[in-house]
Amino acid sequence: KAYTPSLGKKVRYVLHIGETNTGKTHKALEKMKEAESGLYLAPLRLLALEVFDKLNADGVPCSLKTGEEEKAVEGAKHVSSTVEMFHEKDYHEVIVIDEAQMIADKDRGFSWFRAITQANAKEVHIIGSNNIKMMLLNLLNEADLELHEYRREIPLEVEQKEFGLKYTKKGDALICFSRRQVLETASRLKESGHNVSMIYGSMPPENRKRQIELFNRGATSVVVATDAIGMGLNLPIRRIVFLENEKFDGTRRRRLTSQEIKQIAGRAGRKGIYDTGKVAFTAEIKIMNKLLEQVDEPVQTFTIAPTSAVFERFQKYYRNLGTFFEMWERFEPPKGTKKAFLSEERELYELIRDTEIEARFSLMDLYGFLHIPFSAKEPSLIRQWLETVEAIAENSDLPEPIIKTRNLEELELSYKAIGLHLLFLYRMGKRTEAVYWERIREEISDGVHDQLKDEMLNYQKKCKRCGKRLPDDSRFHICDACYHRGLRKTHRYN
């Protein structure tokens, strides 16, 4: 029952379905701007920030609400927010839900399901790619529904010549899949006379925004980016260049999927500036072109996660979250759905299992702490999370985040540490403290900006094992000595 859509009877749904860069989001936001009150739900904090700035610049007072910050604008009846902040009890005349294909995401998809099926509004605008169309039509089959489909007006043209860095021109966006590769490529382009913007996933949103503004106003002529460019960022890009055809997905290196290529390649071309979008590859042009032209498989399932109703029912019979995770493992999800993995939540739970912390909190509160969105692959952030939860359990002051500023990695980690601290402060209603830490985070963001400029000018390719300087044209990221040392170890163990 918890996963049967409970659609509002008087809600009207408007679907905006189509490829990247077709004006879907613009059309939906125009409707929201005209409304008495509105809510925009974004997949990324950066996009929430972008819409917050845009509406205020257009004379529509709009507040910002993400887990890590709140900016209240006087008299605002519009809110720009991340999708996880959606609350079904809050009424808005128009709600806009962006990147609806994320409903299939194994970790975050349930946030889209909740927002789509429990939206409390007169009109809900849902924006998504072509492969989500049938899923949404089935999910909303009894609702009052209007469908708008969008086609690219600007054609995409794949270049038949393999790309080399010396062919870089104004308006190019060069795509690679690690921060190290972004810094290295940007540095090499800077040496050959290009002004470069950089965009990558772990870069603070404020810095991404600065880099985007530099490119938009022509202060930089080239962008070097990871696939972070693929979601929601509309830039005046002449040509998308894939420097790599593979990416590491957290488990293994694999070839890019058709959907990933399309999402990124679709950023090429801008009406009135570049009336043809160009796409280039450094290798395997025929294979990549085939993937670009491939029709997407429709999304078949959406992701479900535990709800408050599920927890309330569970609590009538059990008191242990370990039991809950075991039962979730055995639970057969309803047809057309798949379960969220909850892997990070389980790993964090093992740190507090059978401790005083577990005894102090209700199941719902405890799960809420486990579910806080932060980079749980960083040992220092896991430590910070644990110490903070311990402090809350003991009713003592929250530990302050550790701030280090010697290099880019430390600055970005410090930015994340403050972000995690802010998630707890806002959760506990400590807004005065949160304002102070938001100011500190801005200073860290300025430090990242300065460090990026320095990295671009002074970047050196180094062996990732021993730190020894590598030649700029080296194809590998470890030196010969470390490579042969690794080979000897392999032979010894075999």
N, C-alpha and C positions, 0 to 999 in steps of 0.2 A: 504493500500500500504506500510505503514511503516514497516509492519511485514511480507512482502513477501521476502523470501531469495533472496539476490542479489549476487549470487555466481560469483566469477571471472572466466571468460571463460577458462583461461589458467592455472587455479590452479588444481593441482593434490592432491586428498585427500587420506590419508592412515589411516585406522582405526585399532587401537590396542584394541581388546575387550577381556576381560577375568576376571578371579577372582583376588582377592588380592594376592600379592606376587608371581606373575608369570613372572616377567621380562618385562612387557609391557613398563614401563617408561624407563628402561635401553635401550631397543631396539630403541625407538624413539629418545632418547637423543644421541645415537651413530650416528644416521643419521644427527642430528642437528650439532654435533661436526665436521662432515666431510664437512659441507656446508661452503660457502664463508661468509655467515652471517646468524644469527639465533636468534629466540626469543622463550623463554620458558615462558608459562603463567601458574601460579600456583594458587591454591585456597587459600593458606595460605602464609603469609610472611615468616614463618619458612622454607617452601619448596623452595621458591624463593631463600632464603639465602643458603640453602643446595646445590642447583644446581649451584649457583654463586660460592661457594667454590669449588665444585667438578670440574667444567670446568676449573677454574684457576689452580687448583692443577694438572689437566691433560694437562696443557700447552696450553689451548685454552683461550685467553684473553676474559673475560666476564664482563660486567658491571651489576650493580644491580639497579633496579628502582621499588620502591613501593611507595605508597602515603606518607609514613613516612620517607623515606630515599632514597638517590641517591649516589651510589658509582661508579664513572666513572673510568674505567681502561684504561690506555693509549693504543691506537691502537686496542681496542676491537671492533669487529663487531658483537659480540653476546651479548644478553641482557637476564637477568633473571628477571622476573617481576611478580607481582600479576595480575590476569586476569582483574581487574577493570582499570588497567593502559593501556590496549590495545588501540592503535590508528590506525584506518584503513588506514591512509595516509602513515604510515611508512612501507617501503618495506623490507622484509627479505627473503632470499632464502628459508629457512625452518622455519616454525613456529610449535611449539609443544604445544598442549592444553591439560592440565592434568585434570583428574577427571571430564570428560564430563557429567556424570550423574547428576552433579550439575545444569544442564540446567533446571531441574524441581524444583529447590529450590525457595520457594515463595518470598524470598527477593532478592537473588543475581543471580538467574537463567539467567536473561537477559544479563548479562555480558558474559556468555558462548555463548548464541545465537549470539550476536554481533561478538564475536571473530571467531566463526565457520563460519558464513555466510559472513563476510566482510574481512576475512583474506587476506592480500595483500602479496602473496608469490608465489613461484614456486611450493612448496610442503607443505601441512599442515598435520601434524600427530596428530590424535585425540585419546586420551587414555580414556577408559571408562569401566564400569562394564557390565556384560552380559545383564542387563535389559535395557540398552540404545541402544542396537544394532539396533532394528527396527526403533526407532525414528530417528537415524542418517541416516540410509539408505533411509528413506522417505524424510528427510530434504535435503539430498544431491543427490536425485535420478537422476538428470540430469548431475551430475559432473563426471569427470574422477576419478574413485574410486577403491581402492585396500583394501581388507579386510584381516586382520590377526587375527585369534582367538587363545587364549592361554588357556591351561589347566594346573592345578597344577600338578607338577611332584612329589611333596611331599604330601603323603596322610595325612588327618586329622583324628585323632582317639579320640573319646569322652570317657573319663574315667567313669566307671559305679559306682564309689564310691564317695559319697559326700565329698567335700573338706573341710578341716579345716586348720586354719593358721599354726598349728604345722607340717603340711605335706609340707610346702614350701621348695623348693629345688632350687639349682643354675639353672639359665636360665628361671625362672618363671616370667611372667608378670601378676600381680594381678590387676584386673579391678574393679573400683568403680566409682561413678558418682557425687562426690563433692570434692572440695579441702580439706574440713574438714576431710572427710573419708580417703583421700589419706595420709594426715599428720598423722592421728591417726594410720592407718595401718602400715605406714613406721616406726613410732615410736615403735610400738609393735614388729615389725620384728627386728629393731635395738637392742632392749632389749634382744631378743633371739639369737643375734650373727650374724645376716645377714647384709651385706653391701648393701645399698638400693639406687637406683635412683628413682626420682619422676617426673612425667609428668602430668600436668593438664592445662585446657584451659586458665585460666587467668595468667598463668606463662609467663613472657616475653620470646620471642623466643630465645634470647641469652642464657637464663638459661636452657630452654628445650634442646638446643643444647649441653650445658655442661653436663647435666644429661645423654643424649644419648651417648656422647663420653666416659663418665665414664663406662657405661655398655658395650659399644663396645670393650673397651680395657681391660675389666675384672676387673677394680678397684671396681666395684659393681657387685653383682651376681644376684640381683633381681630388677625388676622394679615394682613400684606401680603407676598406671596411671588411668586417666579417659578415655573416648572414644576418647580423643584427639590423642590417639595412633593409631586410626583406619585409618587416612588419610595420606598415603604417607610415613610413617616412617618404614623403613626396619631395624629391629634389630635382632640379633641372639637370638631369643626366642624359648625355648624348649616347653613351655606349657603356654597357655593363661588360666587364671583362672577368672571366673566371680564371684566376691564376692557378687554381687547384680544382680537380674534379672529384676529390674525395674529402671526407671530413671525419674526425674522431667524434663518435656520438656518446662518449662516456664509457663505452664497453669495447668498441673496436673501430678501426678505420674502415669506412665503407664508401661506395660511390654515392653521389648525391641522388636523391629520388627525383622523379619527374616533377612532383609538387614543389620541392625545394628549388629546383632550377627555375620553374615558372614564376614562383613567388619573388625570386631575386631578379630574374631577367625582366620581369614586368615593370621594374622601376625605370627602364630605359625609355626615353622619349618624353617630351613635355610639349603640350599643345601650344603653338605659337612660337616655340623656341626651337625644338627639334621635332619635326613632323614625321620622322622615322626613327624608331628606337633601334639601336644596333646592339648586337650581342657577339662577343668574341671568346674563343677558348684557346688555351695554350697547347692542347693535345686532344686526340679522340673526337674531332669535330663531328664526324658522322654519327657516332654513338650519342653524343650530347645533344645534337640537333634532333635526333629521333626521340629522346626523352622529353625535349622541349615541346615537341608536337604531339606527344602521347596524350590521349584522352584520360583524364583522371578517373580512377576507381571511385565510385560514390562512397561516402562515409556510411558504414553499415551499423556501427554501434556507438553509443555515447557512454561516457564514464560516470559511474555512481560512487558515492562516498558516504560514510556514516552521517546521519542527520540527527538533530536533537530528538526527534520522535523515536528514532531507533534506540538512542542512548537511554531515553526515559523508560522505554519498555524493558531494555536490558537490565536497568538498575532495580527493577522489581524483583529480579531473581538472583543477580550477582553483584559483587562489589569490587571485582578485580579486573583491571584493564588488560592484564595478560590473557585472561579468559576471553575477553572481548576480541582480541587480535586472533586467538585460536579459532573462535567461531566465525570471524570474518573470513579467515582462510578457507573454512569449509562451506561457507555460504554460497549457494548457487545463484548468481545474479539473474534477474528476469531476462527473458528473451529480448534481444536487441540492445542489451547493455553489457558493459564489462566493469569489473571492480577496479577502483583505484588501488595501486600497489601498497600504499601506506608504508613503504620501506623505510623512509627517513623517520617517520613517526615511531616505528618499531625500534629502530636503532637508538633513538633518544630515550625511549621507554626503558630499554635495558640498563641505562645509566641510573635510573631512579627506582627501578623495580624493587619491591620489598624494603624501601627506605622510609624514613620519616616523612619525606616529601610526598610520597604516594599516599600515606595515611592522612595527610593534612588537607588534601583537596578532594572535591567531588569529582566523579568521573568526567563530567562535562568540562569542568575547569582544567583538569589535568590534560585532557585531550586537546583543549584549546591551546595550552602551552606547547604541546608536542607538534601542533599544526602551524605554529608561527612560521611565516615564510622567510627563511634566511639561508645563506650558503652553508649547508650542513656538511660540506666536504672540507671545510677549514677547521683544523683542530682548535685554533685559538677562539673561534666563534662558538664552537661546541662547549668549550670551557666556560666562556662568558655566559652562554645560555644556562648552563648548569648552576653556576654561581648565582645568577639572577633569580632563578626559580627557587634555589635554597633560601635566598634572602627574603623572597616573598613569603615562603612557608614559615620562616622565623619572624616575620613582621619587622625586619630590619631594613636599613637603607640599601638601595640597589647599588651594586658595585659599578664604578664608572668604567667606561670602555677604555681599553689600552690604546694609546695613540702613538704611532711611530711615523716619522716623516723623512727618513734618510733617502729613500728611493721611490720609484713609481709603484712597485709592488706593495711597499709598506703604506704608502698614502692611500692606495685603493682598498687595502685591507682595513685601514683605520676608518675609511668612509663607511665600509660595510659594518664595522663594529658599532659605530654611532647609529647607523640605520637600525641595527638590532636593538640597541638601547632605546631608541625612539619607539619601536614597536611595542615594547613593554610599557614605556611611559604613557603613551596614548591609550593603551589597553587599560591602564590603571587610573586614567583621568588626570595625570600629573601634567597639565598643559603648560604651566609656567616653566617648569624644568625643561619640558620639550622645546619651548621657544629658544632657551639658552643653547641646547645641544644642536638645534637647527642652525644657529649662528656659527657654532664651532664647525659644523659639517660644511657650511659654505666656505669657511677658511681652508678646510682640507681640499675642497673642490678647486679653489684658486691655486693651491699648491700642485694639484694634479695638472692643471692647465700649464703652469710654468715648467713642470717636469717633462710634460709631453714635448714642449718646444725644445728643451734641452736634449731629450732622447733622440729627437729627429735629427738634430745637428750632430750629435756625438755618438750615435748608435754604433756599437761594435758587435759583430757576429762572434759569439763565444760558444765553446763546447758546453753542452748542457750538463755534462758530468763533472768536468774538472775546471771549467771556466777559462780555459786557454783560448786566445784569440784565433779565429778561423779566417781563412781568405773570404772576401766578399762574395766570390762566385762559387763557394763550396756548396755542393748539393746536399750535404749531410749536416746534421746538427751535433755530431760528436766528432772529436779529433781522431786521427789514425791510431794514436797510442791507446785511447780508451776503447776504440773498436776492437783492436787486437787483444787487449786485456780481457774484454768480454768474451771473445772467441776462445781464449785459453781456458777461462772459467768453465765455459760450456763443455769443452772437450774433457776437462778434468772430471766434471760431474757425470759425464756420459761414460 
